[in-house]
Structures are given as C-alpha cells and as structure tokens.
C-alpha cells in the first residue's frame, strides 16, 4: 500500500510537469519553424533607428516627422516616442494616431527602447510600443503566451486525470477492501462465521485479510469444539442421572 501511495504522490507531481514541458517543447519547435531565420525584432529596431536618424531634422515639427514615420508605424502597428539626451519627450506618435482598443496583453511584452545617435540632435532614445500583438515581430510574444497557457492547461488536465485515476484505483484496492473487512466484522458480531473476504493481492491489506480469515476460522473451530464439549457434558450428565435413577426404581 505504501509504494502505491508514494507512486501516486510522485506521479501527480512529475507527470503534469513533464506533460507541460513536452507541450512547450513541441510548440516552441513549431514556432521556430514558422519564424525562420530572420530576426524580425532586430529588423524593426534597425528601421526605427534609420527612420529617426534620417528624419531627425523634422523633430521640431511633429506633424512633418509623423508623416515621415507613419509608413513605419502603420507597417508594424506601433507607437513611437522619441526622447532627447535630457530625457525630454520631443515626439510622441500617440498625439497623431487614433486611440486603439485596449489590449488584453501586458504592455511590457510589446515595449522596447533603442538608443539612436544622430548628427543634428546628438544622442536620442526611442521607445517602441506595440498597439497589438498581431503583427510581427510582436506576434511571437503572443505565441509565447499561448504556449505558456497551453502548457498550464495541459498540465492541469493531466493532473485532474491522474487524480481521478488514482482516486478510483485507491478506492478499489484500499477503501473497498477495508469496507469489506468492516462488513465482515459486523457479520462475526452477529454470529455469522461463514462470511469470507476475498482479496487476491499479497500486500498489507491482503495479509491483514488473511489474518482476519484465519482468526475467523479459529474462532469458528473453537465455538464448534465448545459446542461439542457442551453436548458431551450434557450426555454424560444425562447418562449418570439415568444410572442413578435406575437402582432406586428397582
């Protein structure tokens, strides 16, 4: 019984984790095949650097700078904020873009910073914020979230299945035999000594049931011997009483 409980405990912990890791491995392999060898995030950062550097002269006129940067912003569905070396905001595309729907994804997943060295304004920094995780390269983060959620779901389903299986198995191999033992004990108390408990396994419960059946057999034999002794005693007393009465009658 102890090995079964230990095995159940270990399997309930290890198997769901292994299933989740296996799912993550296969899902990640599929993501890598779809992504190919191109570093889409690196390409985006390079295009942002080039766009800001080539159009830095328009930063004093945000409307003109937005017109120059709009193809890039629409291509990747992003917002762009440009900061000066003193960390002052010199351009924010949100003022020119319509407010989109609120995203269910954490903002940190689609936010990146890049430093840009320009000839006209010196060192600048740009913050990129994805409006959604549908367009590359941000879609890989959405796929990553799906992979994590899928792995959690797989792990929980395996955990639930193992709990149900082990509950059924332990109920069948431990709780039901114990219930049979309790029922057999009540039968013995009621005087029924011919109620056997059938259990084929040679584990702790099997040895206990074997001992219970052996005790019941010994008790049955002891009662039968006592009954035989009582019958013999009564026959002896009856015979002696008959012998004592016979001479007196003559």
N, C-alpha and C positions, 0 to 999 in steps of 0.2 A: 504493500500500500504506500509506503514511504517513497519508493522510487517513482511510482506513478504521480504522486503529488509534486515531487521535485521536477519531474519531466514536464508536467502541466505548467508549473510556475515558470520554468525556463523557456518553454516553447511560447508561452503567451507574451514573454518579453522579447525574445530574439526573433521569432518568425515575422511578426508585423514590421519590425525594423528592417529585417532583411528584404521583405517584400517592397517596402518603401524605397530602399536603396536601389534595388533591382529596377523598379519602375523609373526612378530618376536617371539611372544609367542608360536605359534604352531610350528614354525620352530625350536626354541630352545628346545621345548619339544621333537621333533623328534631327534635332535642331542643328547640330554641326553639319550634317549633310545638306540641309536646306540653306544654311548660311553661306556655305562655300568658303573660299579662302580670302575673300575681300574683307578688309577691316572697315565696315561701314561707319562706325563711330569715328575712326581716325579720318576718314574722308570728310565727314561732316565738320569736324573741328578744323581741318585744313581749309575747307571752303569758307568757314566763318572767319578765320584769320585773314584769308585773301580778300574777302569782301570788305571787312572793316579797314584793312590796310589800304586797299585801292580807293576807298571812298571816305577816308578819314577827313578829307577836306570839307565834306558836307555835314560834319557833325554839328557845326554851328547852326545849320538849317535842318532841323529834324525831319521836316516834310520831304526834303530832297534826299536825305540819307535813307529814309524809309522807302522811297521809290526805287533807289538803287538796291536796297537789301531785300525788297519784297519778293523777288523770284526765289531767293534762297529760303525765306521764311515760309513761303507757301509750299515750296518743294518738300520741306521736312516737317511742316506744320509746327513751327516753333515760335517762341517769343525770344527777343534778343534785348539784353540790357548791356550798355557799354558804360564802363566806369573809367574815370581819369586816374592818374597816378595817386591823386589825393583821395581816391575812393568816392568822388562825387559822381552822381549819375549824369552823363552827358547825352544819353539816348535811351529811350525805353519804347520798344515797339508796341507795348500794350496800349499806349495812348492812341495808336493809329489802327490797331486791329480791333475788330468787334469782339466782344466778350463771348467766349465759347461756353459750352456746357461744362458744368463742374465734373471733374474727373473723379472716378472712384479709386484711382491709384494714388499712392503716396507721392507727393511732389518730388521727393529726393530721388526717385527712380529715374526721372527724366530731366534732372538738373545737372549741368556741367559748367565748369569755369575754365577759361583759357586765357593766357597772357599773350598780348599782341604788342610788338614793337613797331611803331610807325615813325616815318620821317617827320611828319608835320606835328603830331601831338605827343611824340615820345612814347613812353610805355603806357599802354591801356590794358584793361582787362574786360573780358566779355563773359556774361552769364547767359547760358542757353537753357531755356525751359520748354520742355515738350508740352504741347497742348493736349496731346493724346499719345497713347502707346500703340497706335495702329500703324503708323508709318515707320519704315526703317530709319535709323538703326534702333529706335526705341522699342520696336516690336519684340526684340529679343528679350527685353525685360518682362514684357507681358507673358511671353512663352515661359520664362523662368518662373514667374509667379504661378502660372498654370501647372508647371511641373511640380512645384512645391505643394500646391493644393491637391494635385492628383496623387502625389506620394502620401500625403496625410490621409486622403480619402481611402486609398488602397490599404494603408496600414490599419486604419480604423475598421475597415470591412474584414480584413484578415483577423484582427483582434476579436471582433464580435463573433466571427465564425469559430475561432478557436475556443472562445468562452462557451459558446453553445455546445460544441462537440465535447469539450472536457466536462461540462456540466452533465450532459447526457451520459457520458462514459462513467463518471464517478458515481452518478446516481444509480446506474445499472450494476456496477461492480462493488459498490460500498454501501450506499444507502439502502438499496433494496434487500441485500443480504442481512443487514442489521435489522430491517423491518421484519424479515422472516424469523430472525432469532427472537425478537420481541414477541411475535405471534406464537412461536413455539413455546416460549416461556409461559405465556398465558395458558396454552393447552396443557402444559405439565401441571400448572397450578390447578386446573380444572380436573386433573386426573387422567388426561389423555396422554399416555406414554408411547403411543404408536404414531406420533407425528414427526416424520423425519425432515431434515433440512438438506436439500440437495444443492451442493456447490462444488464444482469440479476443480477449481483452482487451488493450488497449494501455497497460497500466500498467508498473510497474518489472519485474515478473516477465515480462510479455508481451514487453517489449523484450529482456530477458535471454534468453528462449527464442528470440526471433527471431535474436538474435546467435549463439546456440548452433547453431540450424539452419543459419545462414549459414556458420559455421565448419565444420560437418559437411559441407556441400555443397562448400566449397572444399577440404577435406581429401580428399573423395571424388574430385573432379576432379584434384587433384594426384596422387593414387595412380594414377588411370587414365592420366594423362599419363606418369607414371613407368613404368607397365607398358607403354604403347605405345612409349616410348623404349627400354625393355629389349628388347621384341620386335624393333624396328627394328635395334637394335645386334646382336642375335643373327643376324638375317637378313643383315646386312651382313658380319659375320664369316664366316658360312657361305658366302656368295657369293664372298668373297675367297679363302677356303680352297679352294673348288671351282675357281676360276680358276687358282690356283697349282698345283693338282694335275694339271690337265688337260694343260699342256705337258710336264710331266715323264713323263706316261704315254705320249705320242707318241714 
